[in-house]
Amino acid sequence: MIWVKSRIATGYWARNRHEILIIAKRGKFLWPGTAPFPDSVVEAPTREHSRKPEYFQDRVDAVWPDHRKLEMFARRARKGWAAWGNQQKKFEAV
């Protein structure tokens, strides 16, 4: 999926205005009958560094409420998610 940000950032080859978001699974995994995301491109405001829009986690929680979840490069903890990647804080799975 692509998150189109509200402002341009720095970059080596191009000044980026988007991030790629990957949804992955581990092992056998039940998939819903329909696509859980209506569009592969989401436009949302940019907030602090690497903080992704709530929309993505809200959709994952709605489709897979009882599954284990992990956010890489996280900037905050979220109930029901393990969060890795904030250099300033250590998050625990909740």
PDB file of N, CA, C and O in Angstrom:
ATOM      1  N   MET A   1       0.846  -1.168   0.000  1.00  0.00           N
ATOM      2  CA  MET A   1       0.000   0.000   0.000  1.00  0.00           C
ATOM      3  C   MET A   1       0.891   1.229   0.000  1.00  0.00           C
ATOM      4  O   MET A   1       2.048   1.174   0.415  1.00  0.00           O
ATOM      5  N   ILE A   2       0.350   2.313  -0.460  1.00  0.00           N
ATOM      6  CA  ILE A   2       1.086   3.577  -0.506  1.00  0.00           C
ATOM      7  C   ILE A   2       0.366   4.608   0.355  1.00  0.00           C
ATOM      8  O   ILE A   2      -0.842   4.810   0.227  1.00  0.00           O
ATOM      9  N   TRP A   3       1.122   5.250   1.229  1.00  0.00           N
ATOM     10  CA  TRP A   3       0.600   6.358   2.014  1.00  0.00           C
ATOM     11  C   TRP A   3       1.160   7.630   1.389  1.00  0.00           C
ATOM     12  O   TRP A   3       2.368   7.866   1.436  1.00  0.00           O
ATOM     13  N   VAL A   4       0.293   8.447   0.806  1.00  0.00           N
ATOM     14  CA  VAL A   4       0.686   9.733   0.233  1.00  0.00           C
ATOM     15  C   VAL A   4       0.595  10.764   1.348  1.00  0.00           C
ATOM     16  O   VAL A   4      -0.475  11.004   1.908  1.00  0.00           O
ATOM     17  N   LYS A   5       1.738  11.370   1.659  1.00  0.00           N
ATOM     18  CA  LYS A   5       1.817  12.311   2.772  1.00  0.00           C
ATOM     19  C   LYS A   5       1.419  13.726   2.340  1.00  0.00           C
ATOM     20  O   LYS A   5       1.385  14.049   1.153  1.00  0.00           O
ATOM     21  N   SER A   6       1.124  14.545   3.330  1.00  0.00           N
ATOM     22  CA  SER A   6       0.679  15.913   3.065  1.00  0.00           C
ATOM     23  C   SER A   6       1.831  16.878   2.820  1.00  0.00           C
ATOM     24  O   SER A   6       1.604  18.015   2.407  1.00  0.00           O
ATOM     25  N   ARG A   7       3.059  16.445   3.068  1.00  0.00           N
ATOM     26  CA  ARG A   7       4.205  17.331   2.788  1.00  0.00           C
ATOM     27  C   ARG A   7       5.385  16.509   2.281  1.00  0.00           C
ATOM     28  O   ARG A   7       5.475  15.306   2.529  1.00  0.00           O
ATOM     29  N   ILE A   8       6.257  17.158   1.592  1.00  0.00           N
ATOM     30  CA  ILE A   8       7.424  16.508   0.988  1.00  0.00           C
ATOM     31  C   ILE A   8       8.538  16.367   2.031  1.00  0.00           C
ATOM     32  O   ILE A   8       8.664  17.195   2.933  1.00  0.00           O
ATOM     33  N   ALA A   9       9.333  15.318   1.896  1.00  0.00           N
ATOM     34  CA  ALA A   9      10.433  15.055   2.829  1.00  0.00           C
ATOM     35  C   ALA A   9      11.757  15.060   2.070  1.00  0.00           C
ATOM     36  O   ALA A   9      11.805  15.387   0.884  1.00  0.00           O
ATOM     37  N   THR A  10      12.807  14.702   2.754  1.00  0.00           N
ATOM     38  CA  THR A  10      14.113  14.632   2.112  1.00  0.00           C
ATOM     39  C   THR A  10      14.315  13.254   1.505  1.00  0.00           C
ATOM     40  O   THR A  10      13.549  12.328   1.770  1.00  0.00           O
ATOM     41  N   GLY A  11      15.341  13.127   0.700  1.00  0.00           N
ATOM     42  CA  GLY A  11      15.660  11.836   0.102  1.00  0.00           C
ATOM     43  C   GLY A  11      16.951  11.943  -0.680  1.00  0.00           C
ATOM     44  O   GLY A  11      17.411  13.044  -0.979  1.00  0.00           O
ATOM     45  N   TYR A  12      17.543  10.793  -1.016  1.00  0.00           N
ATOM     46  CA  TYR A  12      18.789  10.783  -1.770  1.00  0.00           C
ATOM     47  C   TYR A  12      18.549  10.953  -3.268  1.00  0.00           C
ATOM     48  O   TYR A  12      19.228  11.745  -3.923  1.00  0.00           O
ATOM     49  N   TRP A  13      17.579  10.207  -3.811  1.00  0.00           N
ATOM     50  CA  TRP A  13      17.331  10.226  -5.252  1.00  0.00           C
ATOM     51  C   TRP A  13      16.168  11.133  -5.614  1.00  0.00           C
ATOM     52  O   TRP A  13      16.175  11.776  -6.664  1.00  0.00           O
ATOM     53  N   ALA A  14      15.193  11.182  -4.760  1.00  0.00           N
ATOM     54  CA  ALA A  14      14.021  12.025  -4.962  1.00  0.00           C
ATOM     55  C   ALA A  14      13.532  12.467  -3.594  1.00  0.00           C
ATOM     56  O   ALA A  14      13.724  11.764  -2.602  1.00  0.00           O
ATOM     57  N   ARG A  15      12.909  13.619  -3.543  1.00  0.00           N
ATOM     58  CA  ARG A  15      12.339  14.090  -2.285  1.00  0.00           C
ATOM     59  C   ARG A  15      10.999  13.405  -2.109  1.00  0.00           C
ATOM     60  O   ARG A  15      10.044  13.688  -2.833  1.00  0.00           O
ATOM     61  N   ASN A  16      10.936  12.520  -1.160  1.00  0.00           N
ATOM     62  CA  ASN A  16       9.789  11.629  -1.001  1.00  0.00           C
ATOM     63  C   ASN A  16       8.561  12.322  -0.420  1.00  0.00           C
ATOM     64  O   ASN A  16       8.649  13.161   0.476  1.00  0.00           O
ATOM     65  N   ARG A  17       7.416  11.935  -0.971  1.00  0.00           N
ATOM     66  CA  ARG A  17       6.132  12.388  -0.438  1.00  0.00           C
ATOM     67  C   ARG A  17       5.212  11.191  -0.195  1.00  0.00           C
ATOM     68  O   ARG A  17       3.992  11.333  -0.123  1.00  0.00           O
ATOM     69  N   HIS A  18       5.817  10.018  -0.070  1.00  0.00           N
ATOM     70  CA  HIS A  18       5.019   8.823   0.180  1.00  0.00           C
ATOM     71  C   HIS A  18       5.842   7.816   0.981  1.00  0.00           C
ATOM     72  O   HIS A  18       7.069   7.894   1.056  1.00  0.00           O
ATOM     73  N   GLU A  19       5.124   6.879   1.568  1.00  0.00           N
ATOM     74  CA  GLU A  19       5.756   5.725   2.216  1.00  0.00           C
ATOM     75  C   GLU A  19       5.052   4.485   1.729  1.00  0.00           C
ATOM     76  O   GLU A  19       3.859   4.510   1.427  1.00  0.00           O
ATOM     77  N   ILE A  20       5.790   3.409   1.654  1.00  0.00           N
ATOM     78  CA  ILE A  20       5.231   2.114   1.294  1.00  0.00           C
ATOM     79  C   ILE A  20       4.901   1.387   2.587  1.00  0.00           C
ATOM     80  O   ILE A  20       5.742   1.282   3.480  1.00  0.00           O
ATOM     81  N   LEU A  21       3.686   0.889   2.686  1.00  0.00           N
ATOM     82  CA  LEU A  21       3.257   0.127   3.854  1.00  0.00           C
ATOM     83  C   LEU A  21       3.037  -1.310   3.422  1.00  0.00           C
ATOM     84  O   LEU A  21       2.358  -1.577   2.431  1.00  0.00           O
ATOM     85  N   ILE A  22       3.610  -2.219   4.165  1.00  0.00           N
ATOM     86  CA  ILE A  22       3.530  -3.640   3.826  1.00  0.00           C
ATOM     87  C   ILE A  22       2.715  -4.358   4.888  1.00  0.00           C
ATOM     88  O   ILE A  22       2.957  -4.216   6.086  1.00  0.00           O
ATOM     89  N   ILE A  23       1.760  -5.119   4.430  1.00  0.00           N
ATOM     90  CA  ILE A  23       0.996  -5.985   5.323  1.00  0.00           C
ATOM     91  C   ILE A  23       1.454  -7.399   5.017  1.00  0.00           C
ATOM     92  O   ILE A  23       1.362  -7.860   3.879  1.00  0.00           O
ATOM     93  N   ALA A  24       1.944  -8.079   6.033  1.00  0.00           N
ATOM     94  CA  ALA A  24       2.494  -9.421   5.837  1.00  0.00           C
ATOM     95  C   ALA A  24       1.874 -10.382   6.839  1.00  0.00           C
ATOM     96  O   ALA A  24       1.275  -9.971   7.833  1.00  0.00           O
ATOM     97  N   LYS A  25       2.030 -11.652   6.561  1.00  0.00           N
ATOM     98  CA  LYS A  25       1.521 -12.679   7.453  1.00  0.00           C
ATOM     99  C   LYS A  25       2.616 -13.687   7.744  1.00  0.00           C
ATOM    100  O   LYS A  25       3.619 -13.766   7.035  1.00  0.00           O
ATOM    101  N   ARG A  26       2.405 -14.442   8.783  1.00  0.00           N
ATOM    102  CA  ARG A  26       3.336 -15.504   9.138  1.00  0.00           C
ATOM    103  C   ARG A  26       2.534 -16.789   9.317  1.00  0.00           C
ATOM    104  O   ARG A  26       1.591 -16.832  10.107  1.00  0.00           O
ATOM    105  N   GLY A  27       2.904 -17.819   8.595  1.00  0.00           N
ATOM    106  CA  GLY A  27       2.211 -19.099   8.712  1.00  0.00           C
ATOM    107  C   GLY A  27       0.856 -19.097   8.022  1.00  0.00           C
ATOM    108  O   GLY A  27       0.567 -18.233   7.193  1.00  0.00           O
ATOM    109  N   LYS A  28       0.025 -20.082   8.377  1.00  0.00           N
ATOM    110  CA  LYS A  28      -1.324 -20.164   7.811  1.00  0.00           C
ATOM    111  C   LYS A  28      -2.150 -19.015   8.376  1.00  0.00           C
ATOM    112  O   LYS A  28      -2.053 -18.672   9.554  1.00  0.00           O
ATOM    113  N   PHE A  29      -2.947 -18.442   7.518  1.00  0.00           N
ATOM    114  CA  PHE A  29      -3.648 -17.234   7.909  1.00  0.00           C
ATOM    115  C   PHE A  29      -4.964 -17.160   7.162  1.00  0.00           C
ATOM    116  O   PHE A  29      -4.987 -17.256   5.935  1.00  0.00           O
ATOM    117  N   LEU A  30      -6.049 -16.992   7.880  1.00  0.00           N
ATOM    118  CA  LEU A  30      -7.355 -16.862   7.236  1.00  0.00           C
ATOM    119  C   LEU A  30      -7.483 -15.473   6.629  1.00  0.00           C
ATOM    120  O   LEU A  30      -7.217 -14.464   7.282  1.00  0.00           O
ATOM    121  N   TRP A  31      -7.890 -15.441   5.383  1.00  0.00           N
ATOM    122  CA  TRP A  31      -8.043 -14.172   4.680  1.00  0.00           C
ATOM    123  C   TRP A  31      -9.526 -13.889   4.504  1.00  0.00           C
ATOM    124  O   TRP A  31     -10.286 -14.813   4.211  1.00  0.00           O
ATOM    125  N   PRO A  32      -9.966 -12.650   4.672  1.00  0.00           N
ATOM    126  CA  PRO A  32     -11.385 -12.345   4.482  1.00  0.00           C
ATOM    127  C   PRO A  32     -11.784 -12.556   3.018  1.00  0.00           C
ATOM    128  O   PRO A  32     -10.937 -12.557   2.126  1.00  0.00           O
ATOM    129  N   GLY A  33     -13.066 -12.731   2.794  1.00  0.00           N
ATOM    130  CA  GLY A  33     -13.542 -12.973   1.433  1.00  0.00           C
ATOM    131  C   GLY A  33     -13.342 -11.789   0.501  1.00  0.00           C
ATOM    132  O   GLY A  33     -13.193 -11.973  -0.707  1.00  0.00           O
ATOM    133  N   THR A  34     -13.337 -10.585   1.038  1.00  0.00           N
ATOM    134  CA  THR A  34     -13.145  -9.392   0.221  1.00  0.00           C
ATOM    135  C   THR A  34     -11.880  -8.672   0.653  1.00  0.00           C
ATOM    136  O   THR A  34     -11.332  -8.946   1.721  1.00  0.00           O
ATOM    137  N   ALA A  35     -11.426  -7.760  -0.175  1.00  0.00           N
ATOM    138  CA  ALA A  35     -10.210  -6.995   0.154  1.00  0.00           C
ATOM    139  C   ALA A  35     -10.472  -6.136   1.393  1.00  0.00           C
ATOM    140  O   ALA A  35     -11.462  -5.405   1.432  1.00  0.00           O
ATOM    141  N   PRO A  36      -9.601  -6.211   2.406  1.00  0.00           N
ATOM    142  CA  PRO A  36      -9.814  -5.437   3.625  1.00  0.00           C
ATOM    143  C   PRO A  36      -9.568  -3.937   3.452  1.00  0.00           C
ATOM    144  O   PRO A  36     -10.015  -3.138   4.275  1.00  0.00           O
ATOM    145  N   PHE A  37      -8.867  -3.556   2.401  1.00  0.00           N
ATOM    146  CA  PHE A  37      -8.620  -2.144   2.121  1.00  0.00           C
ATOM    147  C   PHE A  37      -9.256  -1.798   0.781  1.00  0.00           C
ATOM    148  O   PHE A  37      -8.964  -2.463  -0.213  1.00  0.00           O
ATOM    149  N   PRO A  38     -10.109  -0.791   0.718  1.00  0.00           N
ATOM    150  CA  PRO A  38     -10.802  -0.471  -0.531  1.00  0.00           C
ATOM    151  C   PRO A  38      -9.898   0.126  -1.605  1.00  0.00           C
ATOM    152  O   PRO A  38     -10.254   0.104  -2.783  1.00  0.00           O
ATOM    153  N   ASP A  39      -8.751   0.653  -1.230  1.00  0.00           N
ATOM    154  CA  ASP A  39      -7.838   1.275  -2.184  1.00  0.00           C
ATOM    155  C   ASP A  39      -6.412   1.031  -1.712  1.00  0.00           C
ATOM    156  O   ASP A  39      -6.159   0.962  -0.509  1.00  0.00           O
ATOM    157  N   SER A  40      -5.487   0.900  -2.640  1.00  0.00           N
ATOM    158  CA  SER A  40      -4.085   0.681  -2.264  1.00  0.00           C
ATOM    159  C   SER A  40      -3.350   1.990  -1.998  1.00  0.00           C
ATOM    160  O   SER A  40      -2.212   1.977  -1.529  1.00  0.00           O
ATOM    161  N   VAL A  41      -3.988   3.113  -2.294  1.00  0.00           N
ATOM    162  CA  VAL A  41      -3.393   4.429  -2.078  1.00  0.00           C
ATOM    163  C   VAL A  41      -4.236   5.179  -1.054  1.00  0.00           C
ATOM    164  O   VAL A  41      -5.447   5.322  -1.218  1.00  0.00           O
ATOM    165  N   VAL A  42      -3.582   5.658   0.005  1.00  0.00           N
ATOM    166  CA  VAL A  42      -4.265   6.401   1.054  1.00  0.00           C
ATOM    167  C   VAL A  42      -3.558   7.737   1.220  1.00  0.00           C
ATOM    168  O   VAL A  42      -2.342   7.786   1.401  1.00  0.00           O
ATOM    169  N   GLU A  43      -4.319   8.812   1.158  1.00  0.00           N
ATOM    170  CA  GLU A  43      -3.763  10.149   1.402  1.00  0.00           C
ATOM    171  C   GLU A  43      -4.123  10.540   2.826  1.00  0.00           C
ATOM    172  O   GLU A  43      -5.291  10.502   3.214  1.00  0.00           O
ATOM    173  N   ALA A  44      -3.105  10.918   3.607  1.00  0.00           N
ATOM    174  CA  ALA A  44      -3.319  11.277   5.003  1.00  0.00           C
ATOM    175  C   ALA A  44      -2.243  12.263   5.434  1.00  0.00           C
ATOM    176  O   ALA A  44      -1.133  12.244   4.902  1.00  0.00           O
ATOM    177  N   PRO A  45      -2.564  13.122   6.396  1.00  0.00           N
ATOM    178  CA  PRO A  45      -1.591  14.116   6.857  1.00  0.00           C
ATOM    179  C   PRO A  45      -0.339  13.474   7.436  1.00  0.00           C
ATOM    180  O   PRO A  45      -0.380  12.375   7.988  1.00  0.00           O
ATOM    181  N   THR A  46       0.769  14.184   7.296  1.00  0.00           N
ATOM    182  CA  THR A  46       2.034  13.778   7.896  1.00  0.00           C
ATOM    183  C   THR A  46       2.048  14.277   9.332  1.00  0.00           C
ATOM    184  O   THR A  46       1.661  15.411   9.613  1.00  0.00           O
ATOM    185  N   ARG A  47       2.499  13.417  10.235  1.00  0.00           N
ATOM    186  CA  ARG A  47       2.632  13.803  11.634  1.00  0.00           C
ATOM    187  C   ARG A  47       4.095  13.647  12.010  1.00  0.00           C
ATOM    188  O   ARG A  47       4.969  13.834  11.163  1.00  0.00           O
ATOM    189  N   GLU A  48       4.382  13.308  13.262  1.00  0.00           N
ATOM    190  CA  GLU A  48       5.781  13.168  13.638  1.00  0.00           C
ATOM    191  C   GLU A  48       6.436  12.029  12.863  1.00  0.00           C
ATOM    192  O   GLU A  48       5.754  11.187  12.280  1.00  0.00           O
ATOM    193  N   HIS A  49       7.753  12.014  12.866  1.00  0.00           N
ATOM    194  CA  HIS A  49       8.551  11.077  12.069  1.00  0.00           C
ATOM    195  C   HIS A  49       8.068   9.636  12.198  1.00  0.00           C
ATOM    196  O   HIS A  49       7.955   9.112  13.306  1.00  0.00           O
ATOM    197  N   SER A  50       7.784   9.000  11.070  1.00  0.00           N
ATOM    198  CA  SER A  50       7.409   7.588  10.958  1.00  0.00           C
ATOM    199  C   SER A  50       6.084   7.218  11.603  1.00  0.00           C
ATOM    200  O   SER A  50       5.754   6.034  11.663  1.00  0.00           O
ATOM    201  N   ARG A  51       5.322   8.173  12.081  1.00  0.00           N
ATOM    202  CA  ARG A  51       4.014   7.843  12.665  1.00  0.00           C
ATOM    203  C   ARG A  51       2.996   7.692  11.551  1.00  0.00           C
ATOM    204  O   ARG A  51       2.657   8.652  10.858  1.00  0.00           O
ATOM    205  N   LYS A  52       2.518   6.468  11.394  1.00  0.00           N
ATOM    206  CA  LYS A  52       1.595   6.159  10.325  1.00  0.00           C
ATOM    207  C   LYS A  52       0.167   6.562  10.704  1.00  0.00           C
ATOM    208  O   LYS A  52      -0.157   6.649  11.888  1.00  0.00           O
ATOM    209  N   PRO A  53      -0.671   6.803   9.722  1.00  0.00           N
ATOM    210  CA  PRO A  53      -2.062   7.171  10.021  1.00  0.00           C
ATOM    211  C   PRO A  53      -2.791   6.052  10.760  1.00  0.00           C
ATOM    212  O   PRO A  53      -2.533   4.872  10.522  1.00  0.00           O
ATOM    213  N   GLU A  54      -3.691   6.426  11.646  1.00  0.00           N
ATOM    214  CA  GLU A  54      -4.471   5.457  12.413  1.00  0.00           C
ATOM    215  C   GLU A  54      -5.313   4.574  11.492  1.00  0.00           C
ATOM    216  O   GLU A  54      -5.651   3.446  11.852  1.00  0.00           O
ATOM    217  N   TYR A  55      -5.644   5.070  10.332  1.00  0.00           N
ATOM    218  CA  TYR A  55      -6.497   4.342   9.392  1.00  0.00           C
ATOM    219  C   TYR A  55      -6.012   2.911   9.158  1.00  0.00           C
ATOM    220  O   TYR A  55      -6.816   1.978   9.159  1.00  0.00           O
ATOM    221  N   PHE A  56      -4.729   2.733   8.963  1.00  0.00           N
ATOM    222  CA  PHE A  56      -4.193   1.412   8.643  1.00  0.00           C
ATOM    223  C   PHE A  56      -4.411   0.427   9.795  1.00  0.00           C
ATOM    224  O   PHE A  56      -4.892  -0.686   9.581  1.00  0.00           O
ATOM    225  N   GLN A  57      -4.060   0.833  10.997  1.00  0.00           N
ATOM    226  CA  GLN A  57      -4.244  -0.050  12.141  1.00  0.00           C
ATOM    227  C   GLN A  57      -5.725  -0.274  12.445  1.00  0.00           C
ATOM    228  O   GLN A  57      -6.120  -1.375  12.829  1.00  0.00           O
ATOM    229  N   ASP A  58      -6.537   0.755  12.276  1.00  0.00           N
ATOM    230  CA  ASP A  58      -7.969   0.604  12.501  1.00  0.00           C
ATOM    231  C   ASP A  58      -8.561  -0.450  11.572  1.00  0.00           C
ATOM    232  O   ASP A  58      -9.379  -1.263  12.004  1.00  0.00           O
ATOM    233  N   ARG A  59      -8.160  -0.447  10.308  1.00  0.00           N
ATOM    234  CA  ARG A  59      -8.672  -1.425   9.342  1.00  0.00           C
ATOM    235  C   ARG A  59      -8.188  -2.834   9.692  1.00  0.00           C
ATOM    236  O   ARG A  59      -8.969  -3.785   9.652  1.00  0.00           O
ATOM    237  N   VAL A  60      -6.912  -2.971  10.033  1.00  0.00           N
ATOM    238  CA  VAL A  60      -6.378  -4.287  10.406  1.00  0.00           C
ATOM    239  C   VAL A  60      -7.098  -4.801  11.651  1.00  0.00           C
ATOM    240  O   VAL A  60      -7.456  -5.978  11.710  1.00  0.00           O
ATOM    241  N   ASP A  61      -7.312  -3.948  12.635  1.00  0.00           N
ATOM    242  CA  ASP A  61      -8.020  -4.365  13.847  1.00  0.00           C
ATOM    243  C   ASP A  61      -9.463  -4.774  13.538  1.00  0.00           C
ATOM    244  O   ASP A  61      -9.977  -5.717  14.139  1.00  0.00           O
ATOM    245  N   ALA A  62     -10.116  -4.078  12.613  1.00  0.00           N
ATOM    246  CA  ALA A  62     -11.500  -4.400  12.262  1.00  0.00           C
ATOM    247  C   ALA A  62     -11.605  -5.755  11.560  1.00  0.00           C
ATOM    248  O   ALA A  62     -12.549  -6.506  11.801  1.00  0.00           O
ATOM    249  N   VAL A  63     -10.647  -6.067  10.700  1.00  0.00           N
ATOM    250  CA  VAL A  63     -10.697  -7.311   9.925  1.00  0.00           C
ATOM    251  C   VAL A  63     -10.164  -8.493  10.724  1.00  0.00           C
ATOM    252  O   VAL A  63     -10.705  -9.595  10.625  1.00  0.00           O
ATOM    253  N   TRP A  64      -9.111  -8.285  11.519  1.00  0.00           N
ATOM    254  CA  TRP A  64      -8.481  -9.352  12.288  1.00  0.00           C
ATOM    255  C   TRP A  64      -8.394  -8.954  13.769  1.00  0.00           C
ATOM    256  O   TRP A  64      -7.293  -8.741  14.276  1.00  0.00           O
ATOM    257  N   PRO A  65      -9.515  -8.851  14.461  1.00  0.00           N
ATOM    258  CA  PRO A  65      -9.480  -8.349  15.841  1.00  0.00           C
ATOM    259  C   PRO A  65      -8.728  -9.247  16.825  1.00  0.00           C
ATOM    260  O   PRO A  65      -8.195  -8.757  17.820  1.00  0.00           O
ATOM    261  N   ASP A  66      -8.678 -10.549  16.560  1.00  0.00           N
ATOM    262  CA  ASP A  66      -8.081 -11.471  17.528  1.00  0.00           C
ATOM    263  C   ASP A  66      -6.695 -11.960  17.152  1.00  0.00           C
ATOM    264  O   ASP A  66      -6.142 -12.811  17.848  1.00  0.00           O
ATOM    265  N   HIS A  67      -6.121 -11.454  16.083  1.00  0.00           N
ATOM    266  CA  HIS A  67      -4.795 -11.896  15.651  1.00  0.00           C
ATOM    267  C   HIS A  67      -3.695 -11.057  16.307  1.00  0.00           C
ATOM    268  O   HIS A  67      -3.910  -9.912  16.704  1.00  0.00           O
ATOM    269  N   ARG A  68      -2.513 -11.665  16.407  1.00  0.00           N
ATOM    270  CA  ARG A  68      -1.352 -10.910  16.884  1.00  0.00           C
ATOM    271  C   ARG A  68      -0.930  -9.936  15.789  1.00  0.00           C
ATOM    272  O   ARG A  68      -1.000 -10.254  14.602  1.00  0.00           O
ATOM    273  N   LYS A  69      -0.492  -8.745  16.197  1.00  0.00           N
ATOM    274  CA  LYS A  69      -0.116  -7.718  15.233  1.00  0.00           C
ATOM    275  C   LYS A  69       1.187  -7.050  15.668  1.00  0.00           C
ATOM    276  O   LYS A  69       1.479  -6.937  16.858  1.00  0.00           O
ATOM    277  N   LEU A  70       1.949  -6.619  14.689  1.00  0.00           N
ATOM    278  CA  LEU A  70       3.214  -5.940  14.944  1.00  0.00           C
ATOM    279  C   LEU A  70       3.334  -4.742  14.020  1.00  0.00           C
ATOM    280  O   LEU A  70       3.117  -4.858  12.813  1.00  0.00           O
ATOM    281  N   GLU A  71       3.680  -3.596  14.582  1.00  0.00           N
ATOM    282  CA  GLU A  71       3.991  -2.423  13.770  1.00  0.00           C
ATOM    283  C   GLU A  71       5.497  -2.196  13.834  1.00  0.00           C
ATOM    284  O   GLU A  71       6.064  -2.009  14.911  1.00  0.00           O
ATOM    285  N   MET A  72       6.127  -2.214  12.679  1.00  0.00           N
ATOM    286  CA  MET A  72       7.564  -1.925  12.598  1.00  0.00           C
ATOM    287  C   MET A  72       7.745  -0.413  12.473  1.00  0.00           C
ATOM    288  O   MET A  72       6.888   0.271  11.914  1.00  0.00           O
ATOM    289  N   PHE A  73       8.834   0.099  12.982  1.00  0.00           N
ATOM    290  CA  PHE A  73       9.143   1.528  12.938  1.00  0.00           C
ATOM    291  C   PHE A  73       8.048   2.332  13.625  1.00  0.00           C
ATOM    292  O   PHE A  73       7.654   3.397  13.150  1.00  0.00           O
ATOM    293  N   ALA A  74       7.569   1.818  14.734  1.00  0.00           N
ATOM    294  CA  ALA A  74       6.473   2.444  15.470  1.00  0.00           C
ATOM    295  C   ALA A  74       6.937   3.684  16.215  1.00  0.00           C
ATOM    296  O   ALA A  74       8.117   3.820  16.538  1.00  0.00           O
ATOM    297  N   ARG A  75       6.018   4.573  16.480  1.00  0.00           N
ATOM    298  CA  ARG A  75       6.291   5.777  17.250  1.00  0.00           C
ATOM    299  C   ARG A  75       5.449   5.850  18.501  1.00  0.00           C
ATOM    300  O   ARG A  75       5.603   6.773  19.301  1.00  0.00           O
ATOM    301  N   ARG A  76       4.546   4.874  18.686  1.00  0.00           N
ATOM    302  CA  ARG A  76       3.731   4.847  19.886  1.00  0.00           C
ATOM    303  C   ARG A  76       3.212   3.430  20.085  1.00  0.00           C
ATOM    304  O   ARG A  76       3.176   2.623  19.156  1.00  0.00           O
ATOM    305  N   ALA A  77       2.818   3.153  21.300  1.00  0.00           N
ATOM    306  CA  ALA A  77       2.209   1.856  21.604  1.00  0.00           C
ATOM    307  C   ALA A  77       0.734   1.899  21.229  1.00  0.00           C
ATOM    308  O   ALA A  77       0.114   2.963  21.221  1.00  0.00           O
ATOM    309  N   ARG A  78       0.187   0.741  20.923  1.00  0.00           N
ATOM    310  CA  ARG A  78      -1.237   0.633  20.618  1.00  0.00           C
ATOM    311  C   ARG A  78      -1.727  -0.680  21.210  1.00  0.00           C
ATOM    312  O   ARG A  78      -1.076  -1.715  21.067  1.00  0.00           O
ATOM    313  N   LYS A  79      -2.873  -0.634  21.873  1.00  0.00           N
ATOM    314  CA  LYS A  79      -3.412  -1.831  22.522  1.00  0.00           C
ATOM    315  C   LYS A  79      -3.611  -2.935  21.487  1.00  0.00           C
ATOM    316  O   LYS A  79      -4.186  -2.718  20.420  1.00  0.00           O
ATOM    317  N   GLY A  80      -3.119  -4.128  21.835  1.00  0.00           N
ATOM    318  CA  GLY A  80      -3.264  -5.274  20.957  1.00  0.00           C
ATOM    319  C   GLY A  80      -2.162  -5.418  19.921  1.00  0.00           C
ATOM    320  O   GLY A  80      -2.189  -6.351  19.119  1.00  0.00           O
ATOM    321  N   TRP A  81      -1.206  -4.523  19.924  1.00  0.00           N
ATOM    322  CA  TRP A  81      -0.113  -4.540  18.948  1.00  0.00           C
ATOM    323  C   TRP A  81       1.230  -4.583  19.662  1.00  0.00           C
ATOM    324  O   TRP A  81       1.410  -3.958  20.708  1.00  0.00           O
ATOM    325  N   ALA A  82       2.167  -5.324  19.091  1.00  0.00           N
ATOM    326  CA  ALA A  82       3.567  -5.202  19.489  1.00  0.00           C
ATOM    327  C   ALA A  82       4.130  -4.084  18.618  1.00  0.00           C
ATOM    328  O   ALA A  82       3.763  -3.967  17.449  1.00  0.00           O
ATOM    329  N   ALA A  83       4.996  -3.282  19.162  1.00  0.00           N
ATOM    330  CA  ALA A  83       5.533  -2.150  18.411  1.00  0.00           C
ATOM    331  C   ALA A  83       7.050  -2.158  18.526  1.00  0.00           C
ATOM    332  O   ALA A  83       7.594  -2.170  19.630  1.00  0.00           O
ATOM    333  N   TRP A  84       7.722  -2.149  17.400  1.00  0.00           N
ATOM    334  CA  TRP A  84       9.186  -2.119  17.353  1.00  0.00           C
ATOM    335  C   TRP A  84       9.633  -0.889  16.595  1.00  0.00           C
ATOM    336  O   TRP A  84       8.975  -0.456  15.649  1.00  0.00           O
ATOM    337  N   GLY A  85      10.754  -0.327  17.015  1.00  0.00           N
ATOM    338  CA  GLY A  85      11.390   0.652  16.162  1.00  0.00           C
ATOM    339  C   GLY A  85      11.572   2.052  16.685  1.00  0.00           C
ATOM    340  O   GLY A  85      12.274   2.836  16.047  1.00  0.00           O
ATOM    341  N   ASN A  86      10.983   2.416  17.806  1.00  0.00           N
ATOM    342  CA  ASN A  86      11.190   3.768  18.303  1.00  0.00           C
ATOM    343  C   ASN A  86      12.507   3.801  19.066  1.00  0.00           C
ATOM    344  O   ASN A  86      12.655   3.129  20.087  1.00  0.00           O
ATOM    345  N   GLN A  87      13.453   4.574  18.577  1.00  0.00           N
ATOM    346  CA  GLN A  87      14.781   4.616  19.188  1.00  0.00           C
ATOM    347  C   GLN A  87      14.760   5.221  20.590  1.00  0.00           C
ATOM    348  O   GLN A  87      15.646   4.935  21.395  1.00  0.00           O
ATOM    349  N   GLN A  88      13.772   6.044  20.891  1.00  0.00           N
ATOM    350  CA  GLN A  88      13.721   6.697  22.186  1.00  0.00           C
ATOM    351  C   GLN A  88      13.008   5.881  23.255  1.00  0.00           C
ATOM    352  O   GLN A  88      13.243   6.093  24.445  1.00  0.00           O
ATOM    353  N   LYS A  89      12.143   4.955  22.857  1.00  0.00           N
ATOM    354  CA  LYS A  89      11.328   4.225  23.823  1.00  0.00           C
ATOM    355  C   LYS A  89      11.371   2.740  23.538  1.00  0.00           C
ATOM    356  O   LYS A  89      11.644   2.309  22.418  1.00  0.00           O
ATOM    357  N   LYS A  90      11.101   1.981  24.555  1.00  0.00           N
ATOM    358  CA  LYS A  90      10.926   0.537  24.400  1.00  0.00           C
ATOM    359  C   LYS A  90       9.452   0.242  24.606  1.00  0.00           C
ATOM    360  O   LYS A  90       8.884   0.586  25.642  1.00  0.00           O
ATOM    361  N   PHE A  91       8.832  -0.395  23.621  1.00  0.00           N
ATOM    362  CA  PHE A  91       7.428  -0.748  23.730  1.00  0.00           C
ATOM    363  C   PHE A  91       7.306  -2.212  24.069  1.00  0.00           C
ATOM    364  O   PHE A  91       8.122  -3.029  23.641  1.00  0.00           O
ATOM    365  N   GLU A  92       6.311  -2.539  24.820  1.00  0.00           N
ATOM    366  CA  GLU A  92       5.997  -3.930  25.135  1.00  0.00           C
ATOM    367  C   GLU A  92       4.719  -4.303  24.412  1.00  0.00           C
ATOM    368  O   GLU A  92       3.847  -3.459  24.207  1.00  0.00           O
ATOM    369  N   ALA A  93       4.607  -5.548  24.029  1.00  0.00           N
ATOM    370  CA  ALA A  93       3.364  -6.034  23.431  1.00  0.00           C
ATOM    371  C   ALA A  93       2.262  -5.955  24.484  1.00  0.00           C
ATOM    372  O   ALA A  93       2.467  -6.336  25.636  1.00  0.00           O
ATOM    373  N   VAL A  94       1.118  -5.469  24.091  1.00  0.00           N
ATOM    374  CA  VAL A  94      -0.013  -5.359  25.035  1.00  0.00           C
ATOM    375  C   VAL A  94      -1.180  -6.182  24.565  1.00  0.00           C
ATOM    376  O   VAL A  94      -2.218  -6.215  25.226  1.00  0.00           O
TER     377      VAL A  94
END
